[in-house]
Amino acid sequence: MLHSDYAKGRKDSDMFTKTGYDYGQFTSVGRVHFSNKEHLLDLFNGFDILVLEHKEIKTEMPMNEKIFASWNLVAQENCLVI
């Protein structure tokens, strides 16, 4: 939830979901779901997480210091064979 636009939306169904973006990359897309590591691990409980990457791109100039943050996740269903 480090993405700069997280703070620009209105809270929707929970603290991770925002809506009402009037400008920026999420304009008119409806509901946007943000996550942190703990939230992703909770959402994917019961799966084997094979890859979890967090990427951040920070704009240094102009001085607005925007942060684009995203997650890459590869998960596999946890299949127990008995």
N, CA, C and O atoms as a Tinker XYZ file with bonds, in Angstrom:
   328  protein
     1  N      0.816000   -1.173000    0.000000    73     2
     2  CA     0.000000    0.000000    0.000000    64     1     3
     3  C      0.869000    1.249000    0.000000    63     2     4     5
     4  O      0.497000    2.306000    0.510000    81     3
     5  N      2.025000    1.080000   -0.586000    73     3     6
     6  CA     2.966000    2.194000   -0.697000    64     5     7
     7  C      2.725000    3.039000   -1.938000    63     6     8     9
     8  O      3.322000    4.105000   -2.085000    81     7
     9  N      1.860000    2.578000   -2.831000    73     7    10
    10  CA     1.567000    3.305000   -4.059000    64     9    11
    11  C      1.024000    4.691000   -3.707000    63    10    12    13
    12  O      0.153000    4.812000   -2.846000    81    11
    13  N      1.520000    5.717000   -4.354000    73    11    14
    14  CA     1.102000    7.094000   -4.067000    64    13    15
    15  C     -0.404000    7.302000   -4.204000    63    14    16    17
    16  O     -0.987000    8.102000   -3.472000    81    15
    17  N     -1.032000    6.596000   -5.124000    73    15    18
    18  CA    -2.455000    6.798000   -5.360000    64    17    19
    19  C     -3.347000    6.143000   -4.304000    63    18    20    21
    20  O     -4.553000    6.393000   -4.283000    81    19
    21  N     -2.788000    5.324000   -3.444000    73    19    22
    22  CA    -3.595000    4.702000   -2.381000    64    21    23
    23  C     -4.325000    5.774000   -1.571000    63    22    24    25
    24  O     -5.516000    5.632000   -1.292000    81    23
    25  N     -3.637000    6.823000   -1.201000    73    23    26
    26  CA    -4.220000    7.873000   -0.352000    64    25    27
    27  C     -5.199000    8.769000   -1.100000    63    26    28    29
    28  O     -5.937000    9.526000   -0.470000    81    27
    29  N     -5.223000    8.701000   -2.415000    73    27    30
    30  CA    -6.055000    9.605000   -3.216000    64    29    31
    31  C     -7.474000    9.088000   -3.431000    63    30    32    33
    32  O     -8.347000    9.849000   -3.848000    81    31
    33  N     -7.719000    7.805000   -3.152000    73    31    34
    34  CA    -9.049000    7.244000   -3.353000    64    33    35
    35  C     -9.872000    7.256000   -2.079000    63    34    36    37
    36  O     -9.357000    7.487000   -0.985000    81    35
    37  N    -11.169000    7.001000   -2.245000    73    35    38
    38  CA   -12.068000    6.891000   -1.098000    64    37    39
    39  C    -12.146000    5.432000   -0.667000    63    38    40    41
    40  O    -12.145000    4.524000   -1.498000    81    39
    41  N    -12.212000    5.221000    0.650000    73    39    42
    42  CA   -12.341000    3.867000    1.183000    64    41    43
    43  C    -13.613000    3.227000    0.643000    63    42    44    45
    44  O    -14.661000    3.869000    0.578000    81    43
    45  N    -13.515000    1.962000    0.258000    73    43    46
    46  CA   -14.661000    1.232000   -0.259000    64    45    47
    47  C    -15.065000    0.177000    0.770000    63    46    48    49
    48  O    -15.463000    0.537000    1.878000    81    47
    49  N    -14.978000   -1.085000    0.449000    73    47    50
    50  CA   -15.474000   -2.152000    1.319000    64    49    51
    51  C    -14.544000   -2.486000    2.494000    63    50    52    53
    52  O    -14.998000   -3.026000    3.503000    81    51
    53  N    -13.274000   -2.175000    2.373000    73    51    54
    54  CA   -12.314000   -2.423000    3.452000    64    53    55
    55  C    -11.127000   -1.486000    3.277000    63    54    56    57
    56  O    -11.095000   -0.690000    2.338000    81    55
    57  N    -10.153000   -1.577000    4.176000    73    55    58
    58  CA    -9.019000   -0.651000    4.126000    64    57    59
    59  C     -8.122000   -0.862000    2.909000    63    58    60    61
    60  O     -7.310000    0.005000    2.584000    81    59
    61  N     -8.257000   -1.990000    2.241000    73    59    62
    62  CA    -7.420000   -2.302000    1.086000    64    61    63
    63  C     -8.050000   -1.860000   -0.237000    63    62    64    65
    64  O     -7.360000   -1.779000   -1.253000    81    63
    65  N     -9.337000   -1.576000   -0.230000    73    63    66
    66  CA   -10.066000   -1.272000   -1.449000    64    65    67
    67  C    -10.434000    0.202000   -1.496000    63    66    68    69
    68  O    -11.017000    0.739000   -0.554000    81    67
    69  N    -10.087000    0.850000   -2.602000    73    67    70
    70  CA   -10.368000    2.275000   -2.790000    64    69    71
    71  C    -11.157000    2.468000   -4.076000    63    70    72    73
    72  O    -11.151000    1.606000   -4.955000    81    71
    73  N    -11.830000    3.597000   -4.176000    73    71    74
    74  CA   -12.612000    3.934000   -5.353000    64    73    75
    75  C    -12.678000    5.452000   -5.491000    63    74    76    77
    76  O    -12.169000    6.184000   -4.641000    81    75
    77  N    -13.309000    5.920000   -6.570000    73    75    78
    78  CA   -13.550000    7.346000   -6.736000    64    77    79
    79  C    -12.358000    8.149000   -7.202000    63    78    80    81
    80  O    -12.200000    9.306000   -6.814000    81    79
    81  N    -11.528000    7.562000   -8.018000    73    79    82
    82  CA   -10.356000    8.286000   -8.525000    64    81    83
    83  C    -10.766000    9.225000   -9.649000    63    82    84    85
    84  O    -11.328000    8.798000  -10.657000    81    83
    85  N    -10.477000   10.517000   -9.463000    73    83    86
    86  CA   -10.821000   11.539000  -10.452000    64    85    87
    87  C     -9.678000   11.858000  -11.400000    63    86    88    89
    88  O     -9.895000   12.459000  -12.452000    81    87
    89  N     -8.456000   11.460000  -11.039000    73    87    90
    90  CA    -7.296000   11.698000  -11.889000    64    89    91
    91  C     -6.232000   10.651000  -11.568000    63    90    92    93
    92  O     -6.292000    9.985000  -10.534000    81    91
    93  N     -5.258000   10.517000  -12.470000    73    91    94
    94  CA    -4.199000    9.535000  -12.279000    64    93    95
    95  C     -4.499000    8.227000  -12.993000    63    94    96    97
    96  O     -5.469000    8.128000  -13.745000    81    95
    97  N     -3.670000    7.235000  -12.754000    73    95    98
    98  CA    -3.772000    5.984000  -13.498000    64    97    99
    99  C     -5.030000    5.175000  -13.191000    63    98   100   101
   100  O     -5.379000    4.285000  -13.967000    81    99
   101  N     -5.719000    5.452000  -12.089000    73    99   102
   102  CA    -6.915000    4.690000  -11.740000    64   101   103
   103  C     -8.212000    5.441000  -12.032000    63   102   104   105
   104  O     -9.274000    5.044000  -11.552000    81   103
   105  N     -8.140000    6.518000  -12.814000    73   103   106
   106  CA    -9.320000    7.300000  -13.169000    64   105   107
   107  C    -10.361000    6.419000  -13.855000    63   106   108   109
   108  O    -10.064000    5.737000  -14.836000    81   107
   109  N    -11.571000    6.443000  -13.332000    73   107   110
   110  CA   -12.734000    5.775000  -13.936000    64   109   111
   111  C    -12.604000    4.260000  -14.048000    63   110   112   113
   112  O    -13.290000    3.657000  -14.873000    81   111
   113  N    -11.753000    3.626000  -13.253000    73   111   114
   114  CA   -11.653000    2.162000  -13.334000    64   113   115
   115  C    -12.515000    1.459000  -12.292000    63   114   116   117
   116  O    -12.617000    0.232000  -12.301000    81   115
   117  N    -13.133000    2.216000  -11.400000    73   115   118
   118  CA   -13.953000    1.587000  -10.366000    64   117   119
   119  C    -13.126000    1.261000   -9.138000    63   118   120   121
   120  O    -12.298000    2.061000   -8.702000    81   119
   121  N    -13.356000    0.081000   -8.585000    73   119   122
   122  CA   -12.681000   -0.321000   -7.348000    64   121   123
   123  C    -11.252000   -0.781000   -7.632000    63   122   124   125
   124  O    -10.998000   -1.505000   -8.594000    81   123
   125  N    -10.320000   -0.342000   -6.770000    73   123   126
   126  CA    -8.912000   -0.713000   -6.883000    64   125   127
   127  C     -8.507000   -1.357000   -5.563000    63   126   128   129
   128  O     -8.731000   -0.785000   -4.496000    81   127
   129  N     -7.913000   -2.543000   -5.634000    73   127   130
   130  CA    -7.507000   -3.271000   -4.428000    64   129   131
   131  C     -5.998000   -3.165000   -4.255000    63   130   132   133
   132  O     -5.236000   -3.517000   -5.155000    81   131
   133  N     -5.577000   -2.683000   -3.106000    73   131   134
   134  CA    -4.172000   -2.563000   -2.750000    64   133   135
   135  C     -3.841000   -3.638000   -1.721000    63   134   136   137
   136  O     -4.723000   -4.110000   -1.003000    81   135
   137  N     -2.581000   -4.019000   -1.651000    73   135   138
   138  CA    -2.181000   -5.058000   -0.704000    64   137   139
   139  C     -0.818000   -4.758000   -0.111000    63   138   140   141
   140  O     -0.013000   -4.021000   -0.682000    81   139
   141  N     -0.586000   -5.348000    1.047000    73   139   142
   142  CA     0.757000   -5.417000    1.615000    64   141   143
   143  C      1.106000   -6.905000    1.727000    63   142   144   145
   144  O      0.275000   -7.763000    1.430000    81   143
   145  N      2.296000   -7.200000    2.141000    73   143   146
   146  CA     2.749000   -8.593000    2.173000    64   145   147
   147  C      1.852000   -9.456000    3.055000    63   146   148   149
   148  O      1.447000  -10.547000    2.653000    81   147
   149  N      1.544000   -8.978000    4.238000    73   147   150
   150  CA     0.731000   -9.758000    5.168000    64   149   151
   151  C     -0.654000  -10.047000    4.588000    63   150   152   153
   152  O     -1.184000  -11.147000    4.743000    81   151
   153  N     -1.227000   -9.057000    3.924000    73   151   154
   154  CA    -2.551000   -9.233000    3.319000    64   153   155
   155  C     -2.502000  -10.267000    2.187000    63   154   156   157
   156  O     -3.394000  -11.109000    2.079000    81   155
   157  N     -1.472000  -10.207000    1.351000    73   155   158
   158  CA    -1.349000  -11.195000    0.275000    64   157   159
   159  C     -1.194000  -12.603000    0.830000    63   158   160   161
   160  O     -1.818000  -13.540000    0.333000    81   159
   161  N     -0.370000  -12.756000    1.852000    73   159   162
   162  CA    -0.184000  -14.084000    2.446000    64   161   163
   163  C     -1.493000  -14.602000    3.040000    63   162   164   165
   164  O     -1.777000  -15.798000    2.978000    81   163
   165  N     -2.282000  -13.705000    3.611000    73   163   166
   166  CA    -3.583000  -14.090000    4.145000    64   165   167
   167  C     -4.536000  -14.497000    3.022000    63   166   168   169
   168  O     -5.232000  -15.507000    3.127000    81   167
   169  N     -4.562000  -13.701000    1.941000    73   167   170
   170  CA    -5.435000  -14.014000    0.807000    64   169   171
   171  C     -5.088000  -15.359000    0.166000    63   170   172   173
   172  O     -5.972000  -16.073000   -0.307000    81   171
   173  N     -3.815000  -15.694000    0.154000    73   171   174
   174  CA    -3.357000  -16.922000   -0.492000    64   173   175
   175  C     -3.058000  -18.024000    0.523000    63   174   176   177
   176  O     -2.265000  -18.924000    0.248000    81   175
   177  N     -3.683000  -17.955000    1.684000    73   175   178
   178  CA    -3.555000  -19.004000    2.692000    64   177   179
   179  C     -4.047000  -20.323000    2.080000    63   178   180   181
   180  O     -5.122000  -20.365000    1.482000    81   179
   181  N     -3.278000  -21.379000    2.225000    73   179   182
   182  CA    -3.631000  -22.658000    1.614000    64   181   183
   183  C     -2.944000  -22.890000    0.282000    63   182   184   185
   184  O     -3.061000  -23.966000   -0.306000    81   183
   185  N     -2.229000  -21.886000   -0.194000    73   183   186
   186  CA    -1.448000  -22.012000   -1.417000    64   185   187
   187  C      0.036000  -21.996000   -1.061000    63   186   188   189
   188  O      0.435000  -21.403000   -0.059000    81   187
   189  N      0.834000  -22.642000   -1.877000    73   187   190
   190  CA     2.284000  -22.522000   -1.758000    64   189   191
   191  C      2.711000  -21.308000   -2.570000    63   190   192   193
   192  O      2.471000  -21.247000   -3.776000    81   191
   193  N      3.342000  -20.344000   -1.914000    73   191   194
   194  CA     3.834000  -19.159000   -2.606000    64   193   195
   195  C      5.200000  -19.513000   -3.202000    63   194   196   197
   196  O      6.160000  -19.754000   -2.470000    81   195
   197  N      5.276000  -19.540000   -4.526000    73   195   198
   198  CA     6.520000  -19.886000   -5.204000    64   197   199
   199  C      7.381000  -18.653000   -5.446000    63   198   200   201
   200  O      8.607000  -18.727000   -5.377000    81   199
   201  N      6.751000  -17.534000   -5.726000    73   199   202
   202  CA     7.460000  -16.274000   -5.975000    64   201   203
   203  C      6.625000  -15.142000   -5.383000    63   202   204   205
   204  O      5.412000  -15.084000   -5.585000    81   203
   205  N      7.277000  -14.249000   -4.657000    73   203   206
   206  CA     6.631000  -13.036000   -4.169000    64   205   207
   207  C      7.629000  -11.900000   -4.329000    63   206   208   209
   208  O      8.642000  -11.841000   -3.632000    81   207
   209  N      7.326000  -10.998000   -5.260000    73   207   210
   210  CA     8.221000   -9.873000   -5.552000    64   209   211
   211  C      7.472000   -8.574000   -5.310000    63   210   212   213
   212  O      6.296000   -8.442000   -5.646000    81   211
   213  N      8.169000   -7.628000   -4.728000    73   211   214
   214  CA     7.602000   -6.289000   -4.552000    64   213   215
   215  C      8.476000   -5.318000   -5.327000    63   214   216   217
   216  O      9.697000   -5.298000   -5.177000    81   215
   217  N      7.825000   -4.512000   -6.161000    73   215   218
   218  CA     8.568000   -3.549000   -6.975000    64   217   219
   219  C      8.101000   -2.141000   -6.639000    63   218   220   221
   220  O      6.911000   -1.894000   -6.448000    81   219
   221  N      9.059000   -1.224000   -6.570000    73   219   222
   222  CA     8.744000    0.184000   -6.364000    64   221   223
   223  C      9.523000    1.018000   -7.366000    63   222   224   225
   224  O     10.712000    0.796000   -7.598000    81   223
   225  N      8.824000    1.984000   -7.956000    73   223   226
   226  CA     9.458000    2.954000   -8.837000    64   225   227
   227  C      9.125000    4.328000   -8.278000    63   226   228   229
   228  O      7.955000    4.697000   -8.176000    81   227
   229  N     10.140000    5.072000   -7.921000    73   227   230
   230  CA     9.947000    6.389000   -7.318000    64   229   231
   231  C     10.369000    7.464000   -8.304000    63   230   232   233
   232  O     11.493000    7.452000   -8.806000    81   231
   233  N      9.464000    8.395000   -8.579000    73   231   234
   234  CA     9.769000    9.519000   -9.461000    64   233   235
   235  C     10.543000   10.558000   -8.665000    63   234   236   237
   236  O     10.034000   11.088000   -7.678000    81   235
   237  N     11.742000   10.847000   -9.075000    73   235   238
   238  CA    12.591000   11.817000   -8.386000    64   237   239
   239  C     12.434000   13.229000   -8.948000    63   238   240   241
   240  O     12.526000   14.208000   -8.208000    81   239
   241  N     12.197000   13.332000  -10.263000    73   239   242
   242  CA    12.031000   14.634000  -10.885000    64   241   243
   243  C     10.849000   14.558000  -11.838000    63   242   244   245
   244  O     10.822000   13.637000  -12.655000    81   243
   245  N      9.900000   15.425000  -11.799000    73   243   246
   246  CA     9.832000   16.593000  -10.929000    64   245   247
   247  C      9.662000   16.181000   -9.470000    63   246   248   249
   248  O      9.539000   14.996000   -9.161000    81   247
   249  N      9.656000   17.141000   -8.605000    73   247   250
   250  CA     9.749000   16.906000   -7.167000    64   249   251
   251  C      8.483000   16.327000   -6.529000    63   250   252   253
   252  O      8.322000   16.423000   -5.312000    81   251
   253  N      7.599000   15.742000   -7.301000    73   251   254
   254  CA     6.378000   15.211000   -6.708000    64   253   255
   255  C      6.588000   13.875000   -6.004000    63   254   256   257
   256  O      5.737000   13.446000   -5.224000    81   255
   257  N      7.698000   13.225000   -6.268000    73   255   258
   258  CA     8.070000   11.970000   -5.613000    64   257   259
   259  C      6.938000   10.943000   -5.615000    63   258   260   261
   260  O      6.615000   10.371000   -4.574000    81   259
   261  N      6.343000   10.713000   -6.769000    73   259   262
   262  CA     5.333000    9.668000   -6.893000    64   261   263
   263  C      5.985000    8.306000   -6.714000    63   262   264   265
   264  O      7.141000    8.100000   -7.083000    81   263
   265  N      5.231000    7.390000   -6.146000    73   263   266
   266  CA     5.704000    6.016000   -5.994000    64   265   267
   267  C      4.713000    5.081000   -6.670000    63   266   268   269
   268  O      3.526000    5.074000   -6.342000    81   267
   269  N      5.209000    4.294000   -7.613000    73   267   270
   270  CA     4.440000    3.223000   -8.223000    64   269   271
   271  C      4.904000    1.943000   -7.544000    63   270   272   273
   272  O      6.079000    1.588000   -7.633000    81   271
   273  N      4.008000    1.254000   -6.875000    73   271   274
   274  CA     4.365000    0.025000   -6.168000    64   273   275
   275  C      3.453000   -1.100000   -6.641000    63   274   276   277
   276  O      2.247000   -0.908000   -6.799000    81   275
   277  N      4.031000   -2.266000   -6.863000    73   275   278
   278  CA     3.233000   -3.405000   -7.316000    64   277   279
   279  C      3.835000   -4.707000   -6.797000    63   278   280   281
   280  O      4.992000   -4.761000   -6.379000    81   279
   281  N      3.020000   -5.743000   -6.836000    73   279   282
   282  CA     3.430000   -7.087000   -6.419000    64   281   283
   283  C      3.340000   -8.039000   -7.605000    63   282   284   285
   284  O      2.421000   -7.945000   -8.418000    81   283
   285  N      4.293000   -8.948000   -7.695000    73   283   286
   286  CA     4.226000  -10.112000   -8.588000    64   285   287
   287  C      4.147000  -11.329000   -7.688000    63   286   288   289
   288  O      4.929000  -11.469000   -6.747000    81   287
   289  N      3.206000  -12.203000   -7.978000    73   287   290
   290  CA     3.010000  -13.362000   -7.125000    64   289   291
   291  C      2.740000  -14.585000   -7.995000    63   290   292   293
   292  O      1.943000  -14.528000   -8.932000    81   291
   293  N      3.402000  -15.678000   -7.680000    73   291   294
   294  CA     3.117000  -16.965000   -8.306000    64   293   295
   295  C      2.777000  -17.912000   -7.167000    63   294   296   297
   296  O      3.576000  -18.116000   -6.253000    81   295
   297  N      1.579000  -18.490000   -7.233000    73   295   298
   298  CA     1.123000  -19.388000   -6.183000    64   297   299
   299  C      0.644000  -20.695000   -6.797000    63   298   300   301
   300  O      0.158000  -20.735000   -7.927000    81   299
   301  N      0.793000  -21.741000   -6.034000    73   299   302
   302  CA     0.345000  -23.067000   -6.467000    64   301   303
   303  C     -0.567000  -23.621000   -5.398000    63   302   304   305
   304  O     -0.282000  -23.524000   -4.205000    81   303
   305  N     -1.669000  -24.205000   -5.839000    73   303   306
   306  CA    -2.585000  -24.780000   -4.869000    64   305   307
   307  C     -1.868000  -25.874000   -4.088000    63   306   308   309
   308  O     -1.180000  -26.719000   -4.661000    81   307
   309  N     -2.042000  -25.842000   -2.788000    73   307   310
   310  CA    -1.407000  -26.812000   -1.925000    64   309   311
   311  C     -2.199000  -28.117000   -1.983000    63   310   312   313
   312  O     -3.281000  -28.219000   -1.404000    81   311
   313  N     -1.656000  -29.114000   -2.686000    73   311   314
   314  CA    -2.337000  -30.386000   -2.876000    64   313   315
   315  C     -1.654000  -31.459000   -2.035000    63   314   316   317
   316  O     -0.508000  -31.831000   -2.288000    81   315
   317  N     -2.370000  -31.943000   -1.042000    73   315   318
   318  CA    -1.844000  -33.041000   -0.219000    64   317   319
   319  C     -2.386000  -34.349000   -0.766000    63   318   320   321
   320  O     -3.596000  -34.510000   -0.925000    81   319
   321  N     -1.493000  -35.278000   -1.050000    73   319   322
   322  CA    -1.901000  -36.597000   -1.544000    64   321   323
   323  C     -1.784000  -37.561000   -0.381000    63   322   324   325
   324  O     -0.720000  -37.708000    0.222000    81   323
   325  N     -2.895000  -38.216000   -0.075000    73   323   326
   326  CA    -2.894000  -39.157000    1.056000    64   325   327
   327  C     -3.068000  -40.569000    0.535000    63   326   328
   328  O     -3.095000  -41.518000    1.319000    81   327
